[in-house]
């Protein structure tokens, strides 16, 4: 987490980010302050700096007790705990945090159980699956980490940054490991100066510091807000509840629209890379009837299309582009080779009934207020941040999206039968033929979204979230795709296969030697017209090339279980050429043009190696034809090359390698 927090005022934080007080307590904050001052509660904070977190814990308990004297019916939902070992353990550990009460945690489970029963889950499976974690894992039950700076110095500037860095690391870790969190609050205290933080999937904010002795009423309001907050306003997602823990890790009950799914195994988790990113998580799940599906959870920018919408548009365009006699067959062909959306929703952090699949997202209290705070309508604040924070990551408004797919299939990276892998590629090429013919490009073909689906003995293409119509594709400021499997041109962002020769400039000679020596003659300088080259844009061939790289990866990283190869050093050399650390390496280009596996692979792979060679030759020739008149580049070629590539993966090929079972080689 490298982004700097955006500074905001205490007033803005209290209005837009701090959890609201219960109605009965909101009018009695002053009474709590008066009571604490009479009892000289703040005296403990002034006495010592040796254990400031212990003094804060005592103060927090006193604040809660004073609030309950004014409102006896209130019960705190969060308690403040101190990590006494923080001084002796590595620095990133927080000094304290707020932890959800057992009463509130049990209430979350009861609400989840009741909702699951309405969805058709039988009482026995709900009760046996939905349970409290046997281990008191504070990371999953805690909120609002607190980090202290103990040694105050006017010259210790670096340490000041480290306090923020430690807290942001703690907040990021909470969002990373726990899928039931939507945002995280945090506190830093340096001497008597306190700063409040909030980290969401949209932005990172930090208040200006205030003195907790001079402005004790502010600290009291903060403690009251945290103590009596709801889980939603402290960052919890009520649509995700811990289920149980097994050999595959922590499992969850996740609501999508009005239906619940229980996770079986985590398939993908990219949330740790950047808390301000998409936070993509994918699980293998089952529904109330025990049917297995795949659930995908991520955060998308407001202007990004939802994946089920992209799927529907692609199918619609495939049907539209087909001839009248082929429309029904074209629809079936593409639907049978794409992951099928089963259920989807924009995640809502409250219990408001959804008005349909396209209903506006209703985020939690904090997120909705942040949106209000940083909306372009708030011109004064928006312009201030534009002027003051040009070097900071801008606030990016996002929505939380979930989609469930009908099929649970095996990725080609995990499939253990070589014949099934190549048969799946044939089906995937057919899907790409139809998609490209309809004017779309996938843009994110990788080993993780090409599948073999055993139930239908078919290849499936998934992850359509980056797909775009070819006439809308333009040069991207950020690369889209998995670098390992990206097409060569997509990586460097330019065309590489134009055949036009480079002609040397025409020679002009002086009339004689002496005029040249006396500087009496200068060769004419031709005025070259400025050439405007079109921006690089992806096309259909780049999707096909990514499929080729997936096949090469499978062959190089797997061995024949029965007749393995004998020379893994040669295989390692090939991997270094085809998949170098820097994927835009020239060795990768040369390998694509002339793939040579030498004797690195087992002899039983020969039919597949022959296909790889012919596949690359076809792509190379297609690239040259497409870029023959560079800089004039057609946006989308007629996908004739697809048909030639599809023919490579015929029934004879599958029969020739049908008995080959693969063993993965852990070669980097």
C-alpha positions in Angstrom: 0.0 0.0 0.0 1.9 3.0 -1.3 -0.8 5.6 -1.7 -0.7 8.7 0.5 -3.8 9.4 2.6 -5.9 12.4 1.5 -6.0 14.9 4.4 -9.5 16.0 5.5 -10.8 18.0 8.4 -12.1 16.5 11.7 -15.4 18.0 10.9 -15.6 16.2 7.5 -14.6 12.9 9.1 -17.2 13.2 11.8 -19.9 14.1 9.3 -19.0 11.6 6.5 -17.0 8.7 8.0 -17.4 8.3 11.8 -20.2 5.8 12.6 -23.3 7.7 13.8 -24.3 7.6 17.5 -27.5 5.8 18.6 -30.4 8.2 18.6 -30.8 8.0 22.4 -27.2 8.8 23.0 -26.7 11.6 20.4 -28.2 14.2 22.6 -26.3 13.2 25.8 -22.6 13.4 24.7 -22.2 16.6 26.7 -23.5 14.9 29.8 -20.9 12.1 29.3 -18.2 14.8 28.9 -19.2 16.6 32.1 -19.4 13.4 34.1 -15.9 12.3 33.0 -14.4 15.7 33.7 -15.8 15.7 37.2 -14.2 12.3 37.9 -10.9 13.6 36.4 -10.8 10.6 34.0 -8.4 12.3 31.7 -5.8 12.6 34.5 -4.5 9.1 33.7 -3.5 10.2 30.2 -1.3 13.0 31.6 0.5 10.9 34.2 2.5 8.6 32.0 3.6 7.7 28.5 5.1 4.3 29.5 1.8 2.5 28.6 -0.4 5.0 26.7 -2.5 2.2 25.2 -3.4 0.9 28.7 -4.5 4.4 29.7 -6.6 4.7 26.6 -8.2 1.3 27.3 -9.1 2.5 30.8 -10.5 5.8 29.4 -12.6 3.9 26.8 -14.1 1.7 29.6 -14.9 4.9 31.6 -16.6 6.5 28.5 -18.8 3.4 28.0 -19.8 3.3 31.7 -20.7 7.0 31.6 -22.8 6.5 28.5 -24.6 3.6 30.1 -25.4 5.8 33.2 -27.1 8.2 30.8 -28.7 5.5 28.6 -29.0 2.3 30.7 -30.6 0.4 27.9 -27.5 0.6 25.7 -25.1 -2.3 25.4 -21.7 -1.7 23.7 -21.1 -3.6 20.5 -17.3 -3.2 20.4 -14.7 -3.2 23.1 -11.2 -1.8 23.1 -8.4 -4.3 23.7 -4.7 -3.6 24.1 -1.9 -5.7 22.6 0.6 -5.9 25.5 3.0 -7.8 23.3 3.1 -5.1 20.6 6.4 -3.7 22.0 8.2 -7.0 21.7 6.9 -8.2 18.3 7.6 -6.9 14.8 6.6 -3.3 14.3 3.7 -3.7 11.9 1.6 -5.2 14.7 -1.0 -2.7 16.0 -0.9 -1.5 19.6 -4.6 -2.0 20.1 -7.8 -2.4 18.3 -11.6 -2.5 18.7 -13.2 -6.0 18.8 -16.8 -7.0 18.1 -18.6 -8.3 21.2 -19.6 -11.9 21.4 -23.3 -10.8 21.6 -23.1 -8.9 18.4 -21.2 -11.7 16.6 -23.8 -14.3 17.7 -26.5 -11.9 16.4 -24.8 -11.8 13.0 -24.8 -15.6 12.8 -28.5 -15.8 13.8 -29.5 -13.4 11.1 -27.5 -15.3 8.6 -29.1 -18.6 9.6 -32.6 -17.2 9.4 -31.9 -15.8 5.9 -30.4 -19.0 4.6 -33.4 -21.0 5.8 -35.7 -18.7 3.8 -33.5 -19.5 0.8 -34.2 -23.2 1.1 -31.2 -24.4 3.2 -32.3 -27.1 5.6 -31.8 -26.4 9.3 -29.2 -29.1 9.9 -26.8 -27.9 7.2 -27.2 -24.3 8.2 -26.5 -25.1 11.9 -23.6 -27.4 11.2 -22.0 -25.0 8.8 -22.5 -21.6 10.4 -20.5 -21.5 13.6 -18.1 -19.4 15.5 -14.4 -19.9 14.7 -12.9 -22.1 17.4 -9.8 -19.9 17.6 -10.1 -16.3 18.7 -8.4 -14.9 15.7 -8.3 -11.1 16.4 -7.6 -10.2 12.8 -11.0 -11.5 11.7 -12.9 -10.1 14.7 -11.1 -6.8 15.2 -11.7 -3.4 13.7 -10.1 0.0 13.8 -6.4 -0.8 14.6 -4.6 1.8 16.7 -0.9 2.6 16.3 1.1 4.7 18.8 4.3 6.7 18.4 6.0 6.5 21.8 9.1 8.7 21.3 8.3 12.2 20.2 11.0 14.2 18.5 11.0 17.3 16.4 13.6 16.0 14.0 12.3 12.4 13.8 10.4 12.9 10.5 10.9 9.4 9.1 9.4 7.9 12.2 6.3 10.0 11.7 5.8 8.4 8.3 6.4 5.0 9.8 3.4 5.4 12.2 1.1 6.0 9.2 2.7 3.2 7.3 2.2 0.7 10.1 -1.4 1.6 10.5 -2.1 1.5 6.8 -0.5 -1.9 6.6 -2.7 -3.1 9.5 -5.8 -1.7 7.7 -4.8 -3.2 4.4 -4.3 -6.6 6.0 -7.8 -6.6 7.4 -9.2 -5.9 3.9 -6.9 -8.4 2.3 -7.6 -11.5 4.5 -11.2 -11.1 5.4 -13.8 -11.1 2.6 -16.5 -9.9 5.0 -14.9 -6.4 5.2 -15.8 -3.4 2.9 -13.6 -0.8 4.6 -11.4 -0.3 7.7 -11.1 2.5 10.1 -7.9 3.3 12.0 -6.2 5.6 14.6 -2.7 7.0 15.2 -1.7 8.8 18.3 1.6 10.7 18.7 1.9 12.1 22.1 -1.4 13.8 22.6 -2.1 14.2 18.9 -4.7 11.9 17.4 -5.5 11.2 13.7 -8.4 9.2 12.3 -8.1 7.2 9.1 -10.4 5.3 6.8 -9.3 2.9 4.0 -12.0 1.7 1.6 -11.8 0.2 -1.9 -12.3 3.7 -3.2 -9.9 5.9 -1.3 -7.6 6.5 1.8 -8.4 9.4 4.0 -6.6 10.9 7.1 -7.8 13.7 9.3 -5.7 16.6 10.5 -4.5 15.8 14.1 -6.2 17.1 17.2 -5.0 17.2 20.8 -6.9 14.7 22.9 -6.3 16.6 26.2 -7.4 20.0 24.9 -10.2 18.6 22.7 -11.3 15.8 25.0 -14.9 16.0 23.8 -13.8 14.9 20.3 -12.0 11.8 21.7 -15.2 11.0 23.8 -17.3 11.2 20.6 -14.9 8.9 18.8 -15.0 6.3 21.6 -18.8 6.5 21.8 -19.2 6.1 18.1 -16.9 3.0 18.0 -18.3 1.4 21.1 -22.0 1.6 20.0 -21.5 1.3 16.3 -23.2 -1.3 14.1 -21.0 -3.9 12.3 -21.9 -2.3 8.9 -20.6 1.1 10.0 -17.4 -0.4 11.3 -16.7 -2.0 7.9 -18.4 -5.4 8.0 -20.4 -6.7 5.1 -23.6 -8.3 6.3 -23.9 -10.4 3.2 -20.8 -12.4 4.1 -20.7 -14.5 7.2 -18.1 -17.0 8.5 -19.3 -20.6 8.0 -16.6 -23.0 9.3 -12.9 -23.8 9.0 -11.6 -27.0 7.2 -8.5 -28.2 5.4 -9.2 -25.7 2.6 -9.2 -22.8 5.1 -11.9 -20.4 6.2 -15.3 -20.9 4.5 -18.1 -18.4 4.2 -21.8 -18.0 3.5 -22.2 -15.4 0.8 -25.4 -13.8 -0.3 -25.9 -13.0 -4.0 -29.1 -11.1 -4.5 -31.6 -13.2 -2.4 -29.7 -16.5 -2.6 -26.9 -17.9 -0.4 -23.9 -19.9 -1.4 -21.4 -21.6 0.8 -17.8 -21.6 -0.2 -15.9 -24.9 -0.7 -12.5 -23.7 -1.8 -10.9 -20.5 -2.8 -9.8 -20.5 -6.4 -8.4 -17.0 -6.8 -7.6 -14.1 -4.4 -6.0 -10.9 -5.8 -7.1 -8.7 -2.9 -3.7 -8.6 -1.3 -2.1 -6.8 -4.2 -3.7 -3.4 -3.7 -6.5 -2.5 -1.2 -7.6 0.2 -3.7 -7.7 -2.3 -6.6 -10.4 -4.6 -7.8 -10.0 -7.1 -4.9 -11.1 -10.0 -7.1 -11.9 -13.2 -5.1 -13.2 -16.4 -6.7 -14.6 -19.4 -4.9 -15.9 -22.8 -5.7 -19.3 -22.8 -3.9 -22.5 -24.9 -3.6 -26.1 -23.7 -3.2 -29.0 -24.9 -1.0 -29.5 -27.9 -3.3 -25.9 -28.9 -3.1 -25.1 -28.0 -6.8 -21.6 -26.7 -7.3 -20.9 -23.4 -9.0 -18.3 -20.6 -9.1 -18.7 -17.3 -7.3 -16.8 -14.2 -8.3 -16.6 -11.1 -6.0 -14.9 -7.8 -7.1 -15.0 -4.0 -7.1 -15.6 -2.2 -10.4 -15.3 1.4 -11.4 -18.6 3.1 -11.8 -18.2 3.3 -15.6 -17.3 -0.4 -16.0 -19.9 -2.8 -17.4 -20.9 -5.8 -15.3 -19.8 -9.2 -16.6 -23.3 -10.6 -17.1 -24.1 -7.5 -19.3 -21.0 -8.1 -21.4 -22.0 -11.8 -21.8 -25.5 -10.8 -23.0 -24.2 -8.2 -25.4 -21.7 -10.7 -26.9 -24.4 -13.4 -27.4 -26.7 -10.8 -28.9 -24.1 -9.6 -31.4 -23.1 -13.2 -32.3 -26.7 -13.9 -33.2 -27.0 -10.6 -35.1 -23.9 -11.2 -37.1 -24.8 -14.7 -38.2 -26.7 -15.4 -41.4 -30.5 -16.0 -41.0 -30.1 -19.7 -41.4 -27.3 -19.9 -38.8 -28.6 -17.7 -36.0 -29.9 -20.5 -33.8 -26.8 -22.6 -34.3 -24.5 -19.7 -33.7 -26.2 -18.8 -30.4 -26.0 -22.4 -29.2 -22.3 -22.7 -30.3 -21.3 -19.6 -28.3 -23.5 -20.2 -25.3 -22.1 -23.7 -25.0 -18.5 -22.4 -24.9 -18.9 -19.5 -22.4 -19.3 -19.6 -18.7 -23.0 -19.1 -18.0 -24.1 -16.4 -15.6 -26.5 -17.9 -13.0 -27.0 -15.1 -10.5 -25.5 -11.6 -10.0 -26.0 -8.4 -8.0 -24.5 -5.2 -6.9 -23.7 -5.8 -3.3 -25.8 -3.8 -0.8 -24.6 -3.3 2.7 -28.0 -3.0 4.2 -31.2 -5.0 4.2 -33.1 -2.8 1.7 -35.0 -5.0 -0.8 -33.4 -5.0 -4.2 -35.5 -3.5 -7.0 -33.9 -5.6 -9.7 -30.6 -6.6 -11.3 -29.8 -3.1 -12.4 -30.8 -1.4 -9.1 -28.5 1.3 -7.8 -25.9 0.1 -5.2 -26.8 1.3 -1.7 -23.4 1.2 0.1 -22.7 1.3 3.8 -23.0 4.5 5.8 -19.3 5.3 5.5 -19.0 4.6 1.8 -22.1 6.6 0.8 -20.8 9.6 2.8 -17.4 9.3 1.2 -19.1 9.4 -2.2 -20.9 12.5 -1.1 -17.6 14.0 0.2 -15.7 13.4 -3.0 -18.5 13.8 -5.6 -17.9 16.3 -8.3 -21.1 18.1 -7.1 -19.2 19.2 -4.0 -17.3 21.7 -6.0 -15.4 23.5 -3.2 -14.0 20.3 -1.6 -13.4 18.7 -5.0 -11.5 21.6 -6.4 -9.4 21.9 -3.2 -8.3 18.3 -3.5 -7.6 18.7 -7.2 -5.2 21.6 -6.4 -3.6 20.2 -3.3 -3.3 16.5 -4.1 -2.1 16.3 -7.6 0.5 13.7 -6.6 -2.0 11.5 -4.8 -4.1 8.7 -6.2 -7.5 10.2 -7.1 -10.7 9.0 -5.4 -12.1 6.3 -7.7 -15.8 5.7 -7.2 -16.6 2.0 -7.4 -19.4 -0.5 -6.9 -19.2 -4.0 -5.3 -20.3 -6.7 -7.7 -20.8 -10.4 -7.4 -21.6 -13.0 -10.1 -22.3 -16.8 -9.9 -21.5 -19.0 -12.8 -23.4 -22.2 -13.6 -20.4 -24.3 -14.4 -17.5 -25.3 -12.2 -14.7 -26.3 -14.6 -11.0 -27.0 -14.5 -8.5 -24.4 -15.8 -6.2 -25.6 -18.5 -3.3 -24.9 -16.1 -4.8 -27.6 -13.7 -6.1 -30.1 -16.2 -4.2 -33.4 -15.9 -5.0 -35.0 -19.3 -3.2 -33.6 -22.3 -5.9 -34.8 -24.8 -8.6 -33.0 -22.8 -6.5 -29.8 -22.8 -6.1 -29.7 -26.6 -9.8 -30.7 -27.1 -10.7 -27.7 -24.8 -8.6 -25.4 -26.9 -10.5 -26.4 -30.0 -13.7 -25.3 -28.3 -12.2 -22.1 -27.0 -11.0 -21.2 -30.6 -14.6 -21.8 -31.8 -15.8 -19.4 -29.1 -13.2 -16.8 -30.2 -14.2 -17.3 -33.8 -17.8 -16.4 -33.0 -16.9 -13.6 -30.7 -14.4 -12.0 -33.1 -16.8 -12.4 -36.1 -19.4 -10.5 -34.0 -16.9 -7.6 -33.6 -15.6 -8.3 -30.1 -12.2 -9.0 -28.6 -11.6 -10.7 -25.3 -8.4 -8.8 -24.3 -7.6 -11.0 -21.2 -7.1 -14.6 -22.4 -5.0 -16.4 -19.9 -4.4 -19.8 -18.4 -6.7 -19.0 -15.5 -9.8 -18.3 -17.7 -9.6 -21.2 -20.2 -11.4 -24.3 -18.9 -12.1 -27.9 -19.6 -15.6 -28.7 -18.5 -15.9 -32.4 -17.9 -19.7 -32.6 -17.7 -20.0 -31.6 -21.3 -16.5 -32.6 -22.5 -16.0 -29.1 -23.8 -13.7 -26.1 -23.6 -15.1 -23.0 -22.0 -14.0 -19.3 -22.2 -14.5 -17.2 -19.1 -13.8 -13.7 -17.6 -15.5 -11.4 -20.1 -15.1 -8.4 -17.8 -12.4 -6.8 -20.0 -14.0 -7.7 -23.4 -14.8 -4.8 -25.7 -16.1 -4.2 -29.2 -13.1 -4.0 -31.5 -14.2 -0.6 -32.8 -14.1 0.8 -29.3 -10.6 -0.6 -28.5 -7.9 2.1 -28.3 -4.5 2.5 -26.7 -4.7 1.8 -23.0 -2.9 3.8 -20.3 -2.6 0.6 -18.3 -2.1 -2.9 -19.7 -5.0 -5.3 -19.5 -4.3 -9.0 -19.1 -1.9 -11.5 -17.5 1.6 -10.7 -18.7 2.7 -14.3 -18.9 0.1 -15.0 -21.6 -0.3 -11.6 -23.3 0.4 -11.3 -27.0 3.8 -9.8 -27.8 2.3 -6.6 -29.3 -0.1 -6.1 -26.4 2.8 -6.1 -24.0 4.9 -3.5 -25.8 1.9 -1.6 -27.1 3.1 -1.4 -30.8 3.0 -3.4 -34.0 5.9 -5.8 -34.6 5.2 -7.7 -37.8 5.1 -5.1 -40.6 7.2 -6.4 -43.6 7.9 -3.0 -45.2 11.7 -2.8 -45.8 13.6 0.2 -44.4 15.1 2.0 -47.5 18.4 4.0 -47.0 18.2 7.6 -48.0 19.2 8.6 -51.5 22.9 9.5 -51.9 23.8 13.1 -53.0 27.5 13.8 -53.9 29.3 17.1 -54.2 30.6 18.2 -57.6 34.3 17.7 -56.6 36.5 16.9 -53.7 37.8 20.4 -53.0 34.4 22.0 -52.7 33.6 19.5 -50.0 36.8 20.1 -48.2 36.3 23.9 -48.3 32.8 23.5 -46.9 31.4 25.2 -50.0 28.8 22.5 -50.6 26.1 21.2 -48.3 23.8 18.4 -49.2 20.2 19.3 -49.5 18.1 18.5 -46.5 14.8 16.9 -47.7 11.7 18.0 -45.8 10.1 14.8 -44.5 6.4 15.0 -43.9 5.3 14.3 -40.4 3.7 10.8 -40.3 0.8 10.3 -38.0 0.7 6.7 -36.9 -2.6 5.3 -35.6 -2.5 4.4 -31.9 -2.0 0.7 -31.2 -5.2 -1.3 -30.7 -5.7 -4.9 -29.9 -7.3 -7.2 -32.4 -8.5 -10.7 -32.8 -5.0 -12.1 -33.4 -3.8 -11.1 -30.0 -6.5 -13.2 -28.4 -5.4 -16.2 -30.5 -1.8 -15.6 -29.6 -2.7 -15.7 -25.9 -4.2 -19.1 -26.4 -1.0 -20.2 -28.1 1.1 -19.1 -25.1 -1.2 -21.0 -22.7 -0.6 -24.2 -24.7 3.1 -23.6 -24.7 3.0 -23.0 -20.9 1.1 -26.3 -20.4 3.7 -28.3 -22.4 6.7 -26.7 -20.8 5.5 -27.0 -17.2 4.1 -30.6 -17.4 5.6 -34.0 -18.0 4.3 -37.3 -19.1 3.4 -39.3 -16.0 4.4 -42.6 -17.6 7.3 -41.7 -19.9 8.9 -38.5 -18.5 11.6 -36.5 -20.3 15.1 -37.0 -19.2 16.6 -33.4 -19.6 14.9 -30.9 -17.3 17.8 -28.5 -17.8 16.9 -28.1 -21.5 13.3 -27.5 -20.4 14.4 -24.8 -18.0 16.3 -23.1 -20.8 13.2 -23.1 -22.9 11.1 -21.7 -20.1 13.6 -18.9 -19.7 13.2 -18.1 -23.3 9.4 -18.4 -23.6 8.5 -17.0 -20.2 11.4 -14.8 -19.1 11.2 -12.6 -16.0 10.7 -9.6 -18.2 8.0 -10.7 -20.6 8.9 -8.1 -23.3 12.2 -9.8 -23.8 13.5 -10.3 -27.3 14.0 -14.0 -26.6 10.2 -14.3 -26.3 9.7 -12.7 -29.7 12.2 -15.1 -31.3 10.6 -18.1 -29.6 7.2 -17.2 -31.0 8.5 -16.8 -34.5 10.4 -20.1 -34.5 9.4 -22.3 -31.6 12.0 -25.0 -31.1 11.5 -27.4 -28.2 14.6 -29.5 -29.2 14.7 -32.6 -27.0 13.3 -31.0 -23.8 9.9 -32.6 -24.0 9.0 -36.3 -23.9 8.5 -37.9 -27.2 4.9 -38.6 -26.5 4.3 -34.8 -26.7 5.3 -34.8 -30.4 1.8 -34.4 -31.9 1.1 -31.5 -29.6 4.5 -29.9 -30.4 3.7 -30.2 -34.1 0.4 -28.3 -33.5 2.2 -25.6 -31.6 4.6 -25.1 -34.5 1.8 -24.9 -37.1 -0.3 -22.7 -34.9 2.5 -20.1 -34.5 3.2 -20.2 -38.3 -0.4 -19.4 -39.1 -0.5 -16.5 -36.6 2.8 -15.1 -37.8 1.6 -15.1 -41.4 -1.7 -13.6 -40.3 0.1 -10.8 -38.5 2.2 -10.0 -41.6 -0.9 -9.8 -43.8 -2.7 -7.6 -41.3 0.2 -5.2 -40.9 1.4 -5.3 -44.6 0.2 -1.8 -45.2 1.4 -0.3 -41.9 0.7 2.3 -40.6 -2.7 1.6 -42.0 -4.0 -1.2 -39.8 -7.4 -2.8 -40.1 -9.2 -2.9 -36.7 -10.5 -6.4 -37.2 -9.5 -9.0 -39.8 -11.9 -11.5 -41.2 -11.2 -14.5 -38.9 -10.1 -16.9 -41.6 -7.1 -17.8 -39.6 -9.4 -19.1 -36.8 -10.7 -21.9 -39.1 -7.2 -23.0 -40.0 -6.2 -23.1 -36.3 -9.4 -25.0 -35.3 -8.6 -27.7 -37.9 -5.3 -28.4 -36.1 -7.1 -29.7 -33.1 -9.1 -32.5 -34.8 -10.2 -35.9 -33.5 -7.0 -37.6 -34.8 -4.9 -35.4 -32.6 -6.9 -36.2 -29.5 -6.7 -39.9 -30.3 -3.0 -39.8 -30.7 -2.4 -38.3 -27.2 -5.5 -39.7 -25.4 -3.5 -41.7 -22.9 -1.1 -39.0 -21.7 -1.6 -38.0 -18.1 0.3 -34.9 -17.0 2.5 -34.3 -14.0 3.1 -30.7 -13.0 6.8 -29.7 -12.8 7.6 -27.1 -10.3 10.0 -25.2 -12.6 10.1 -21.4 -12.2 
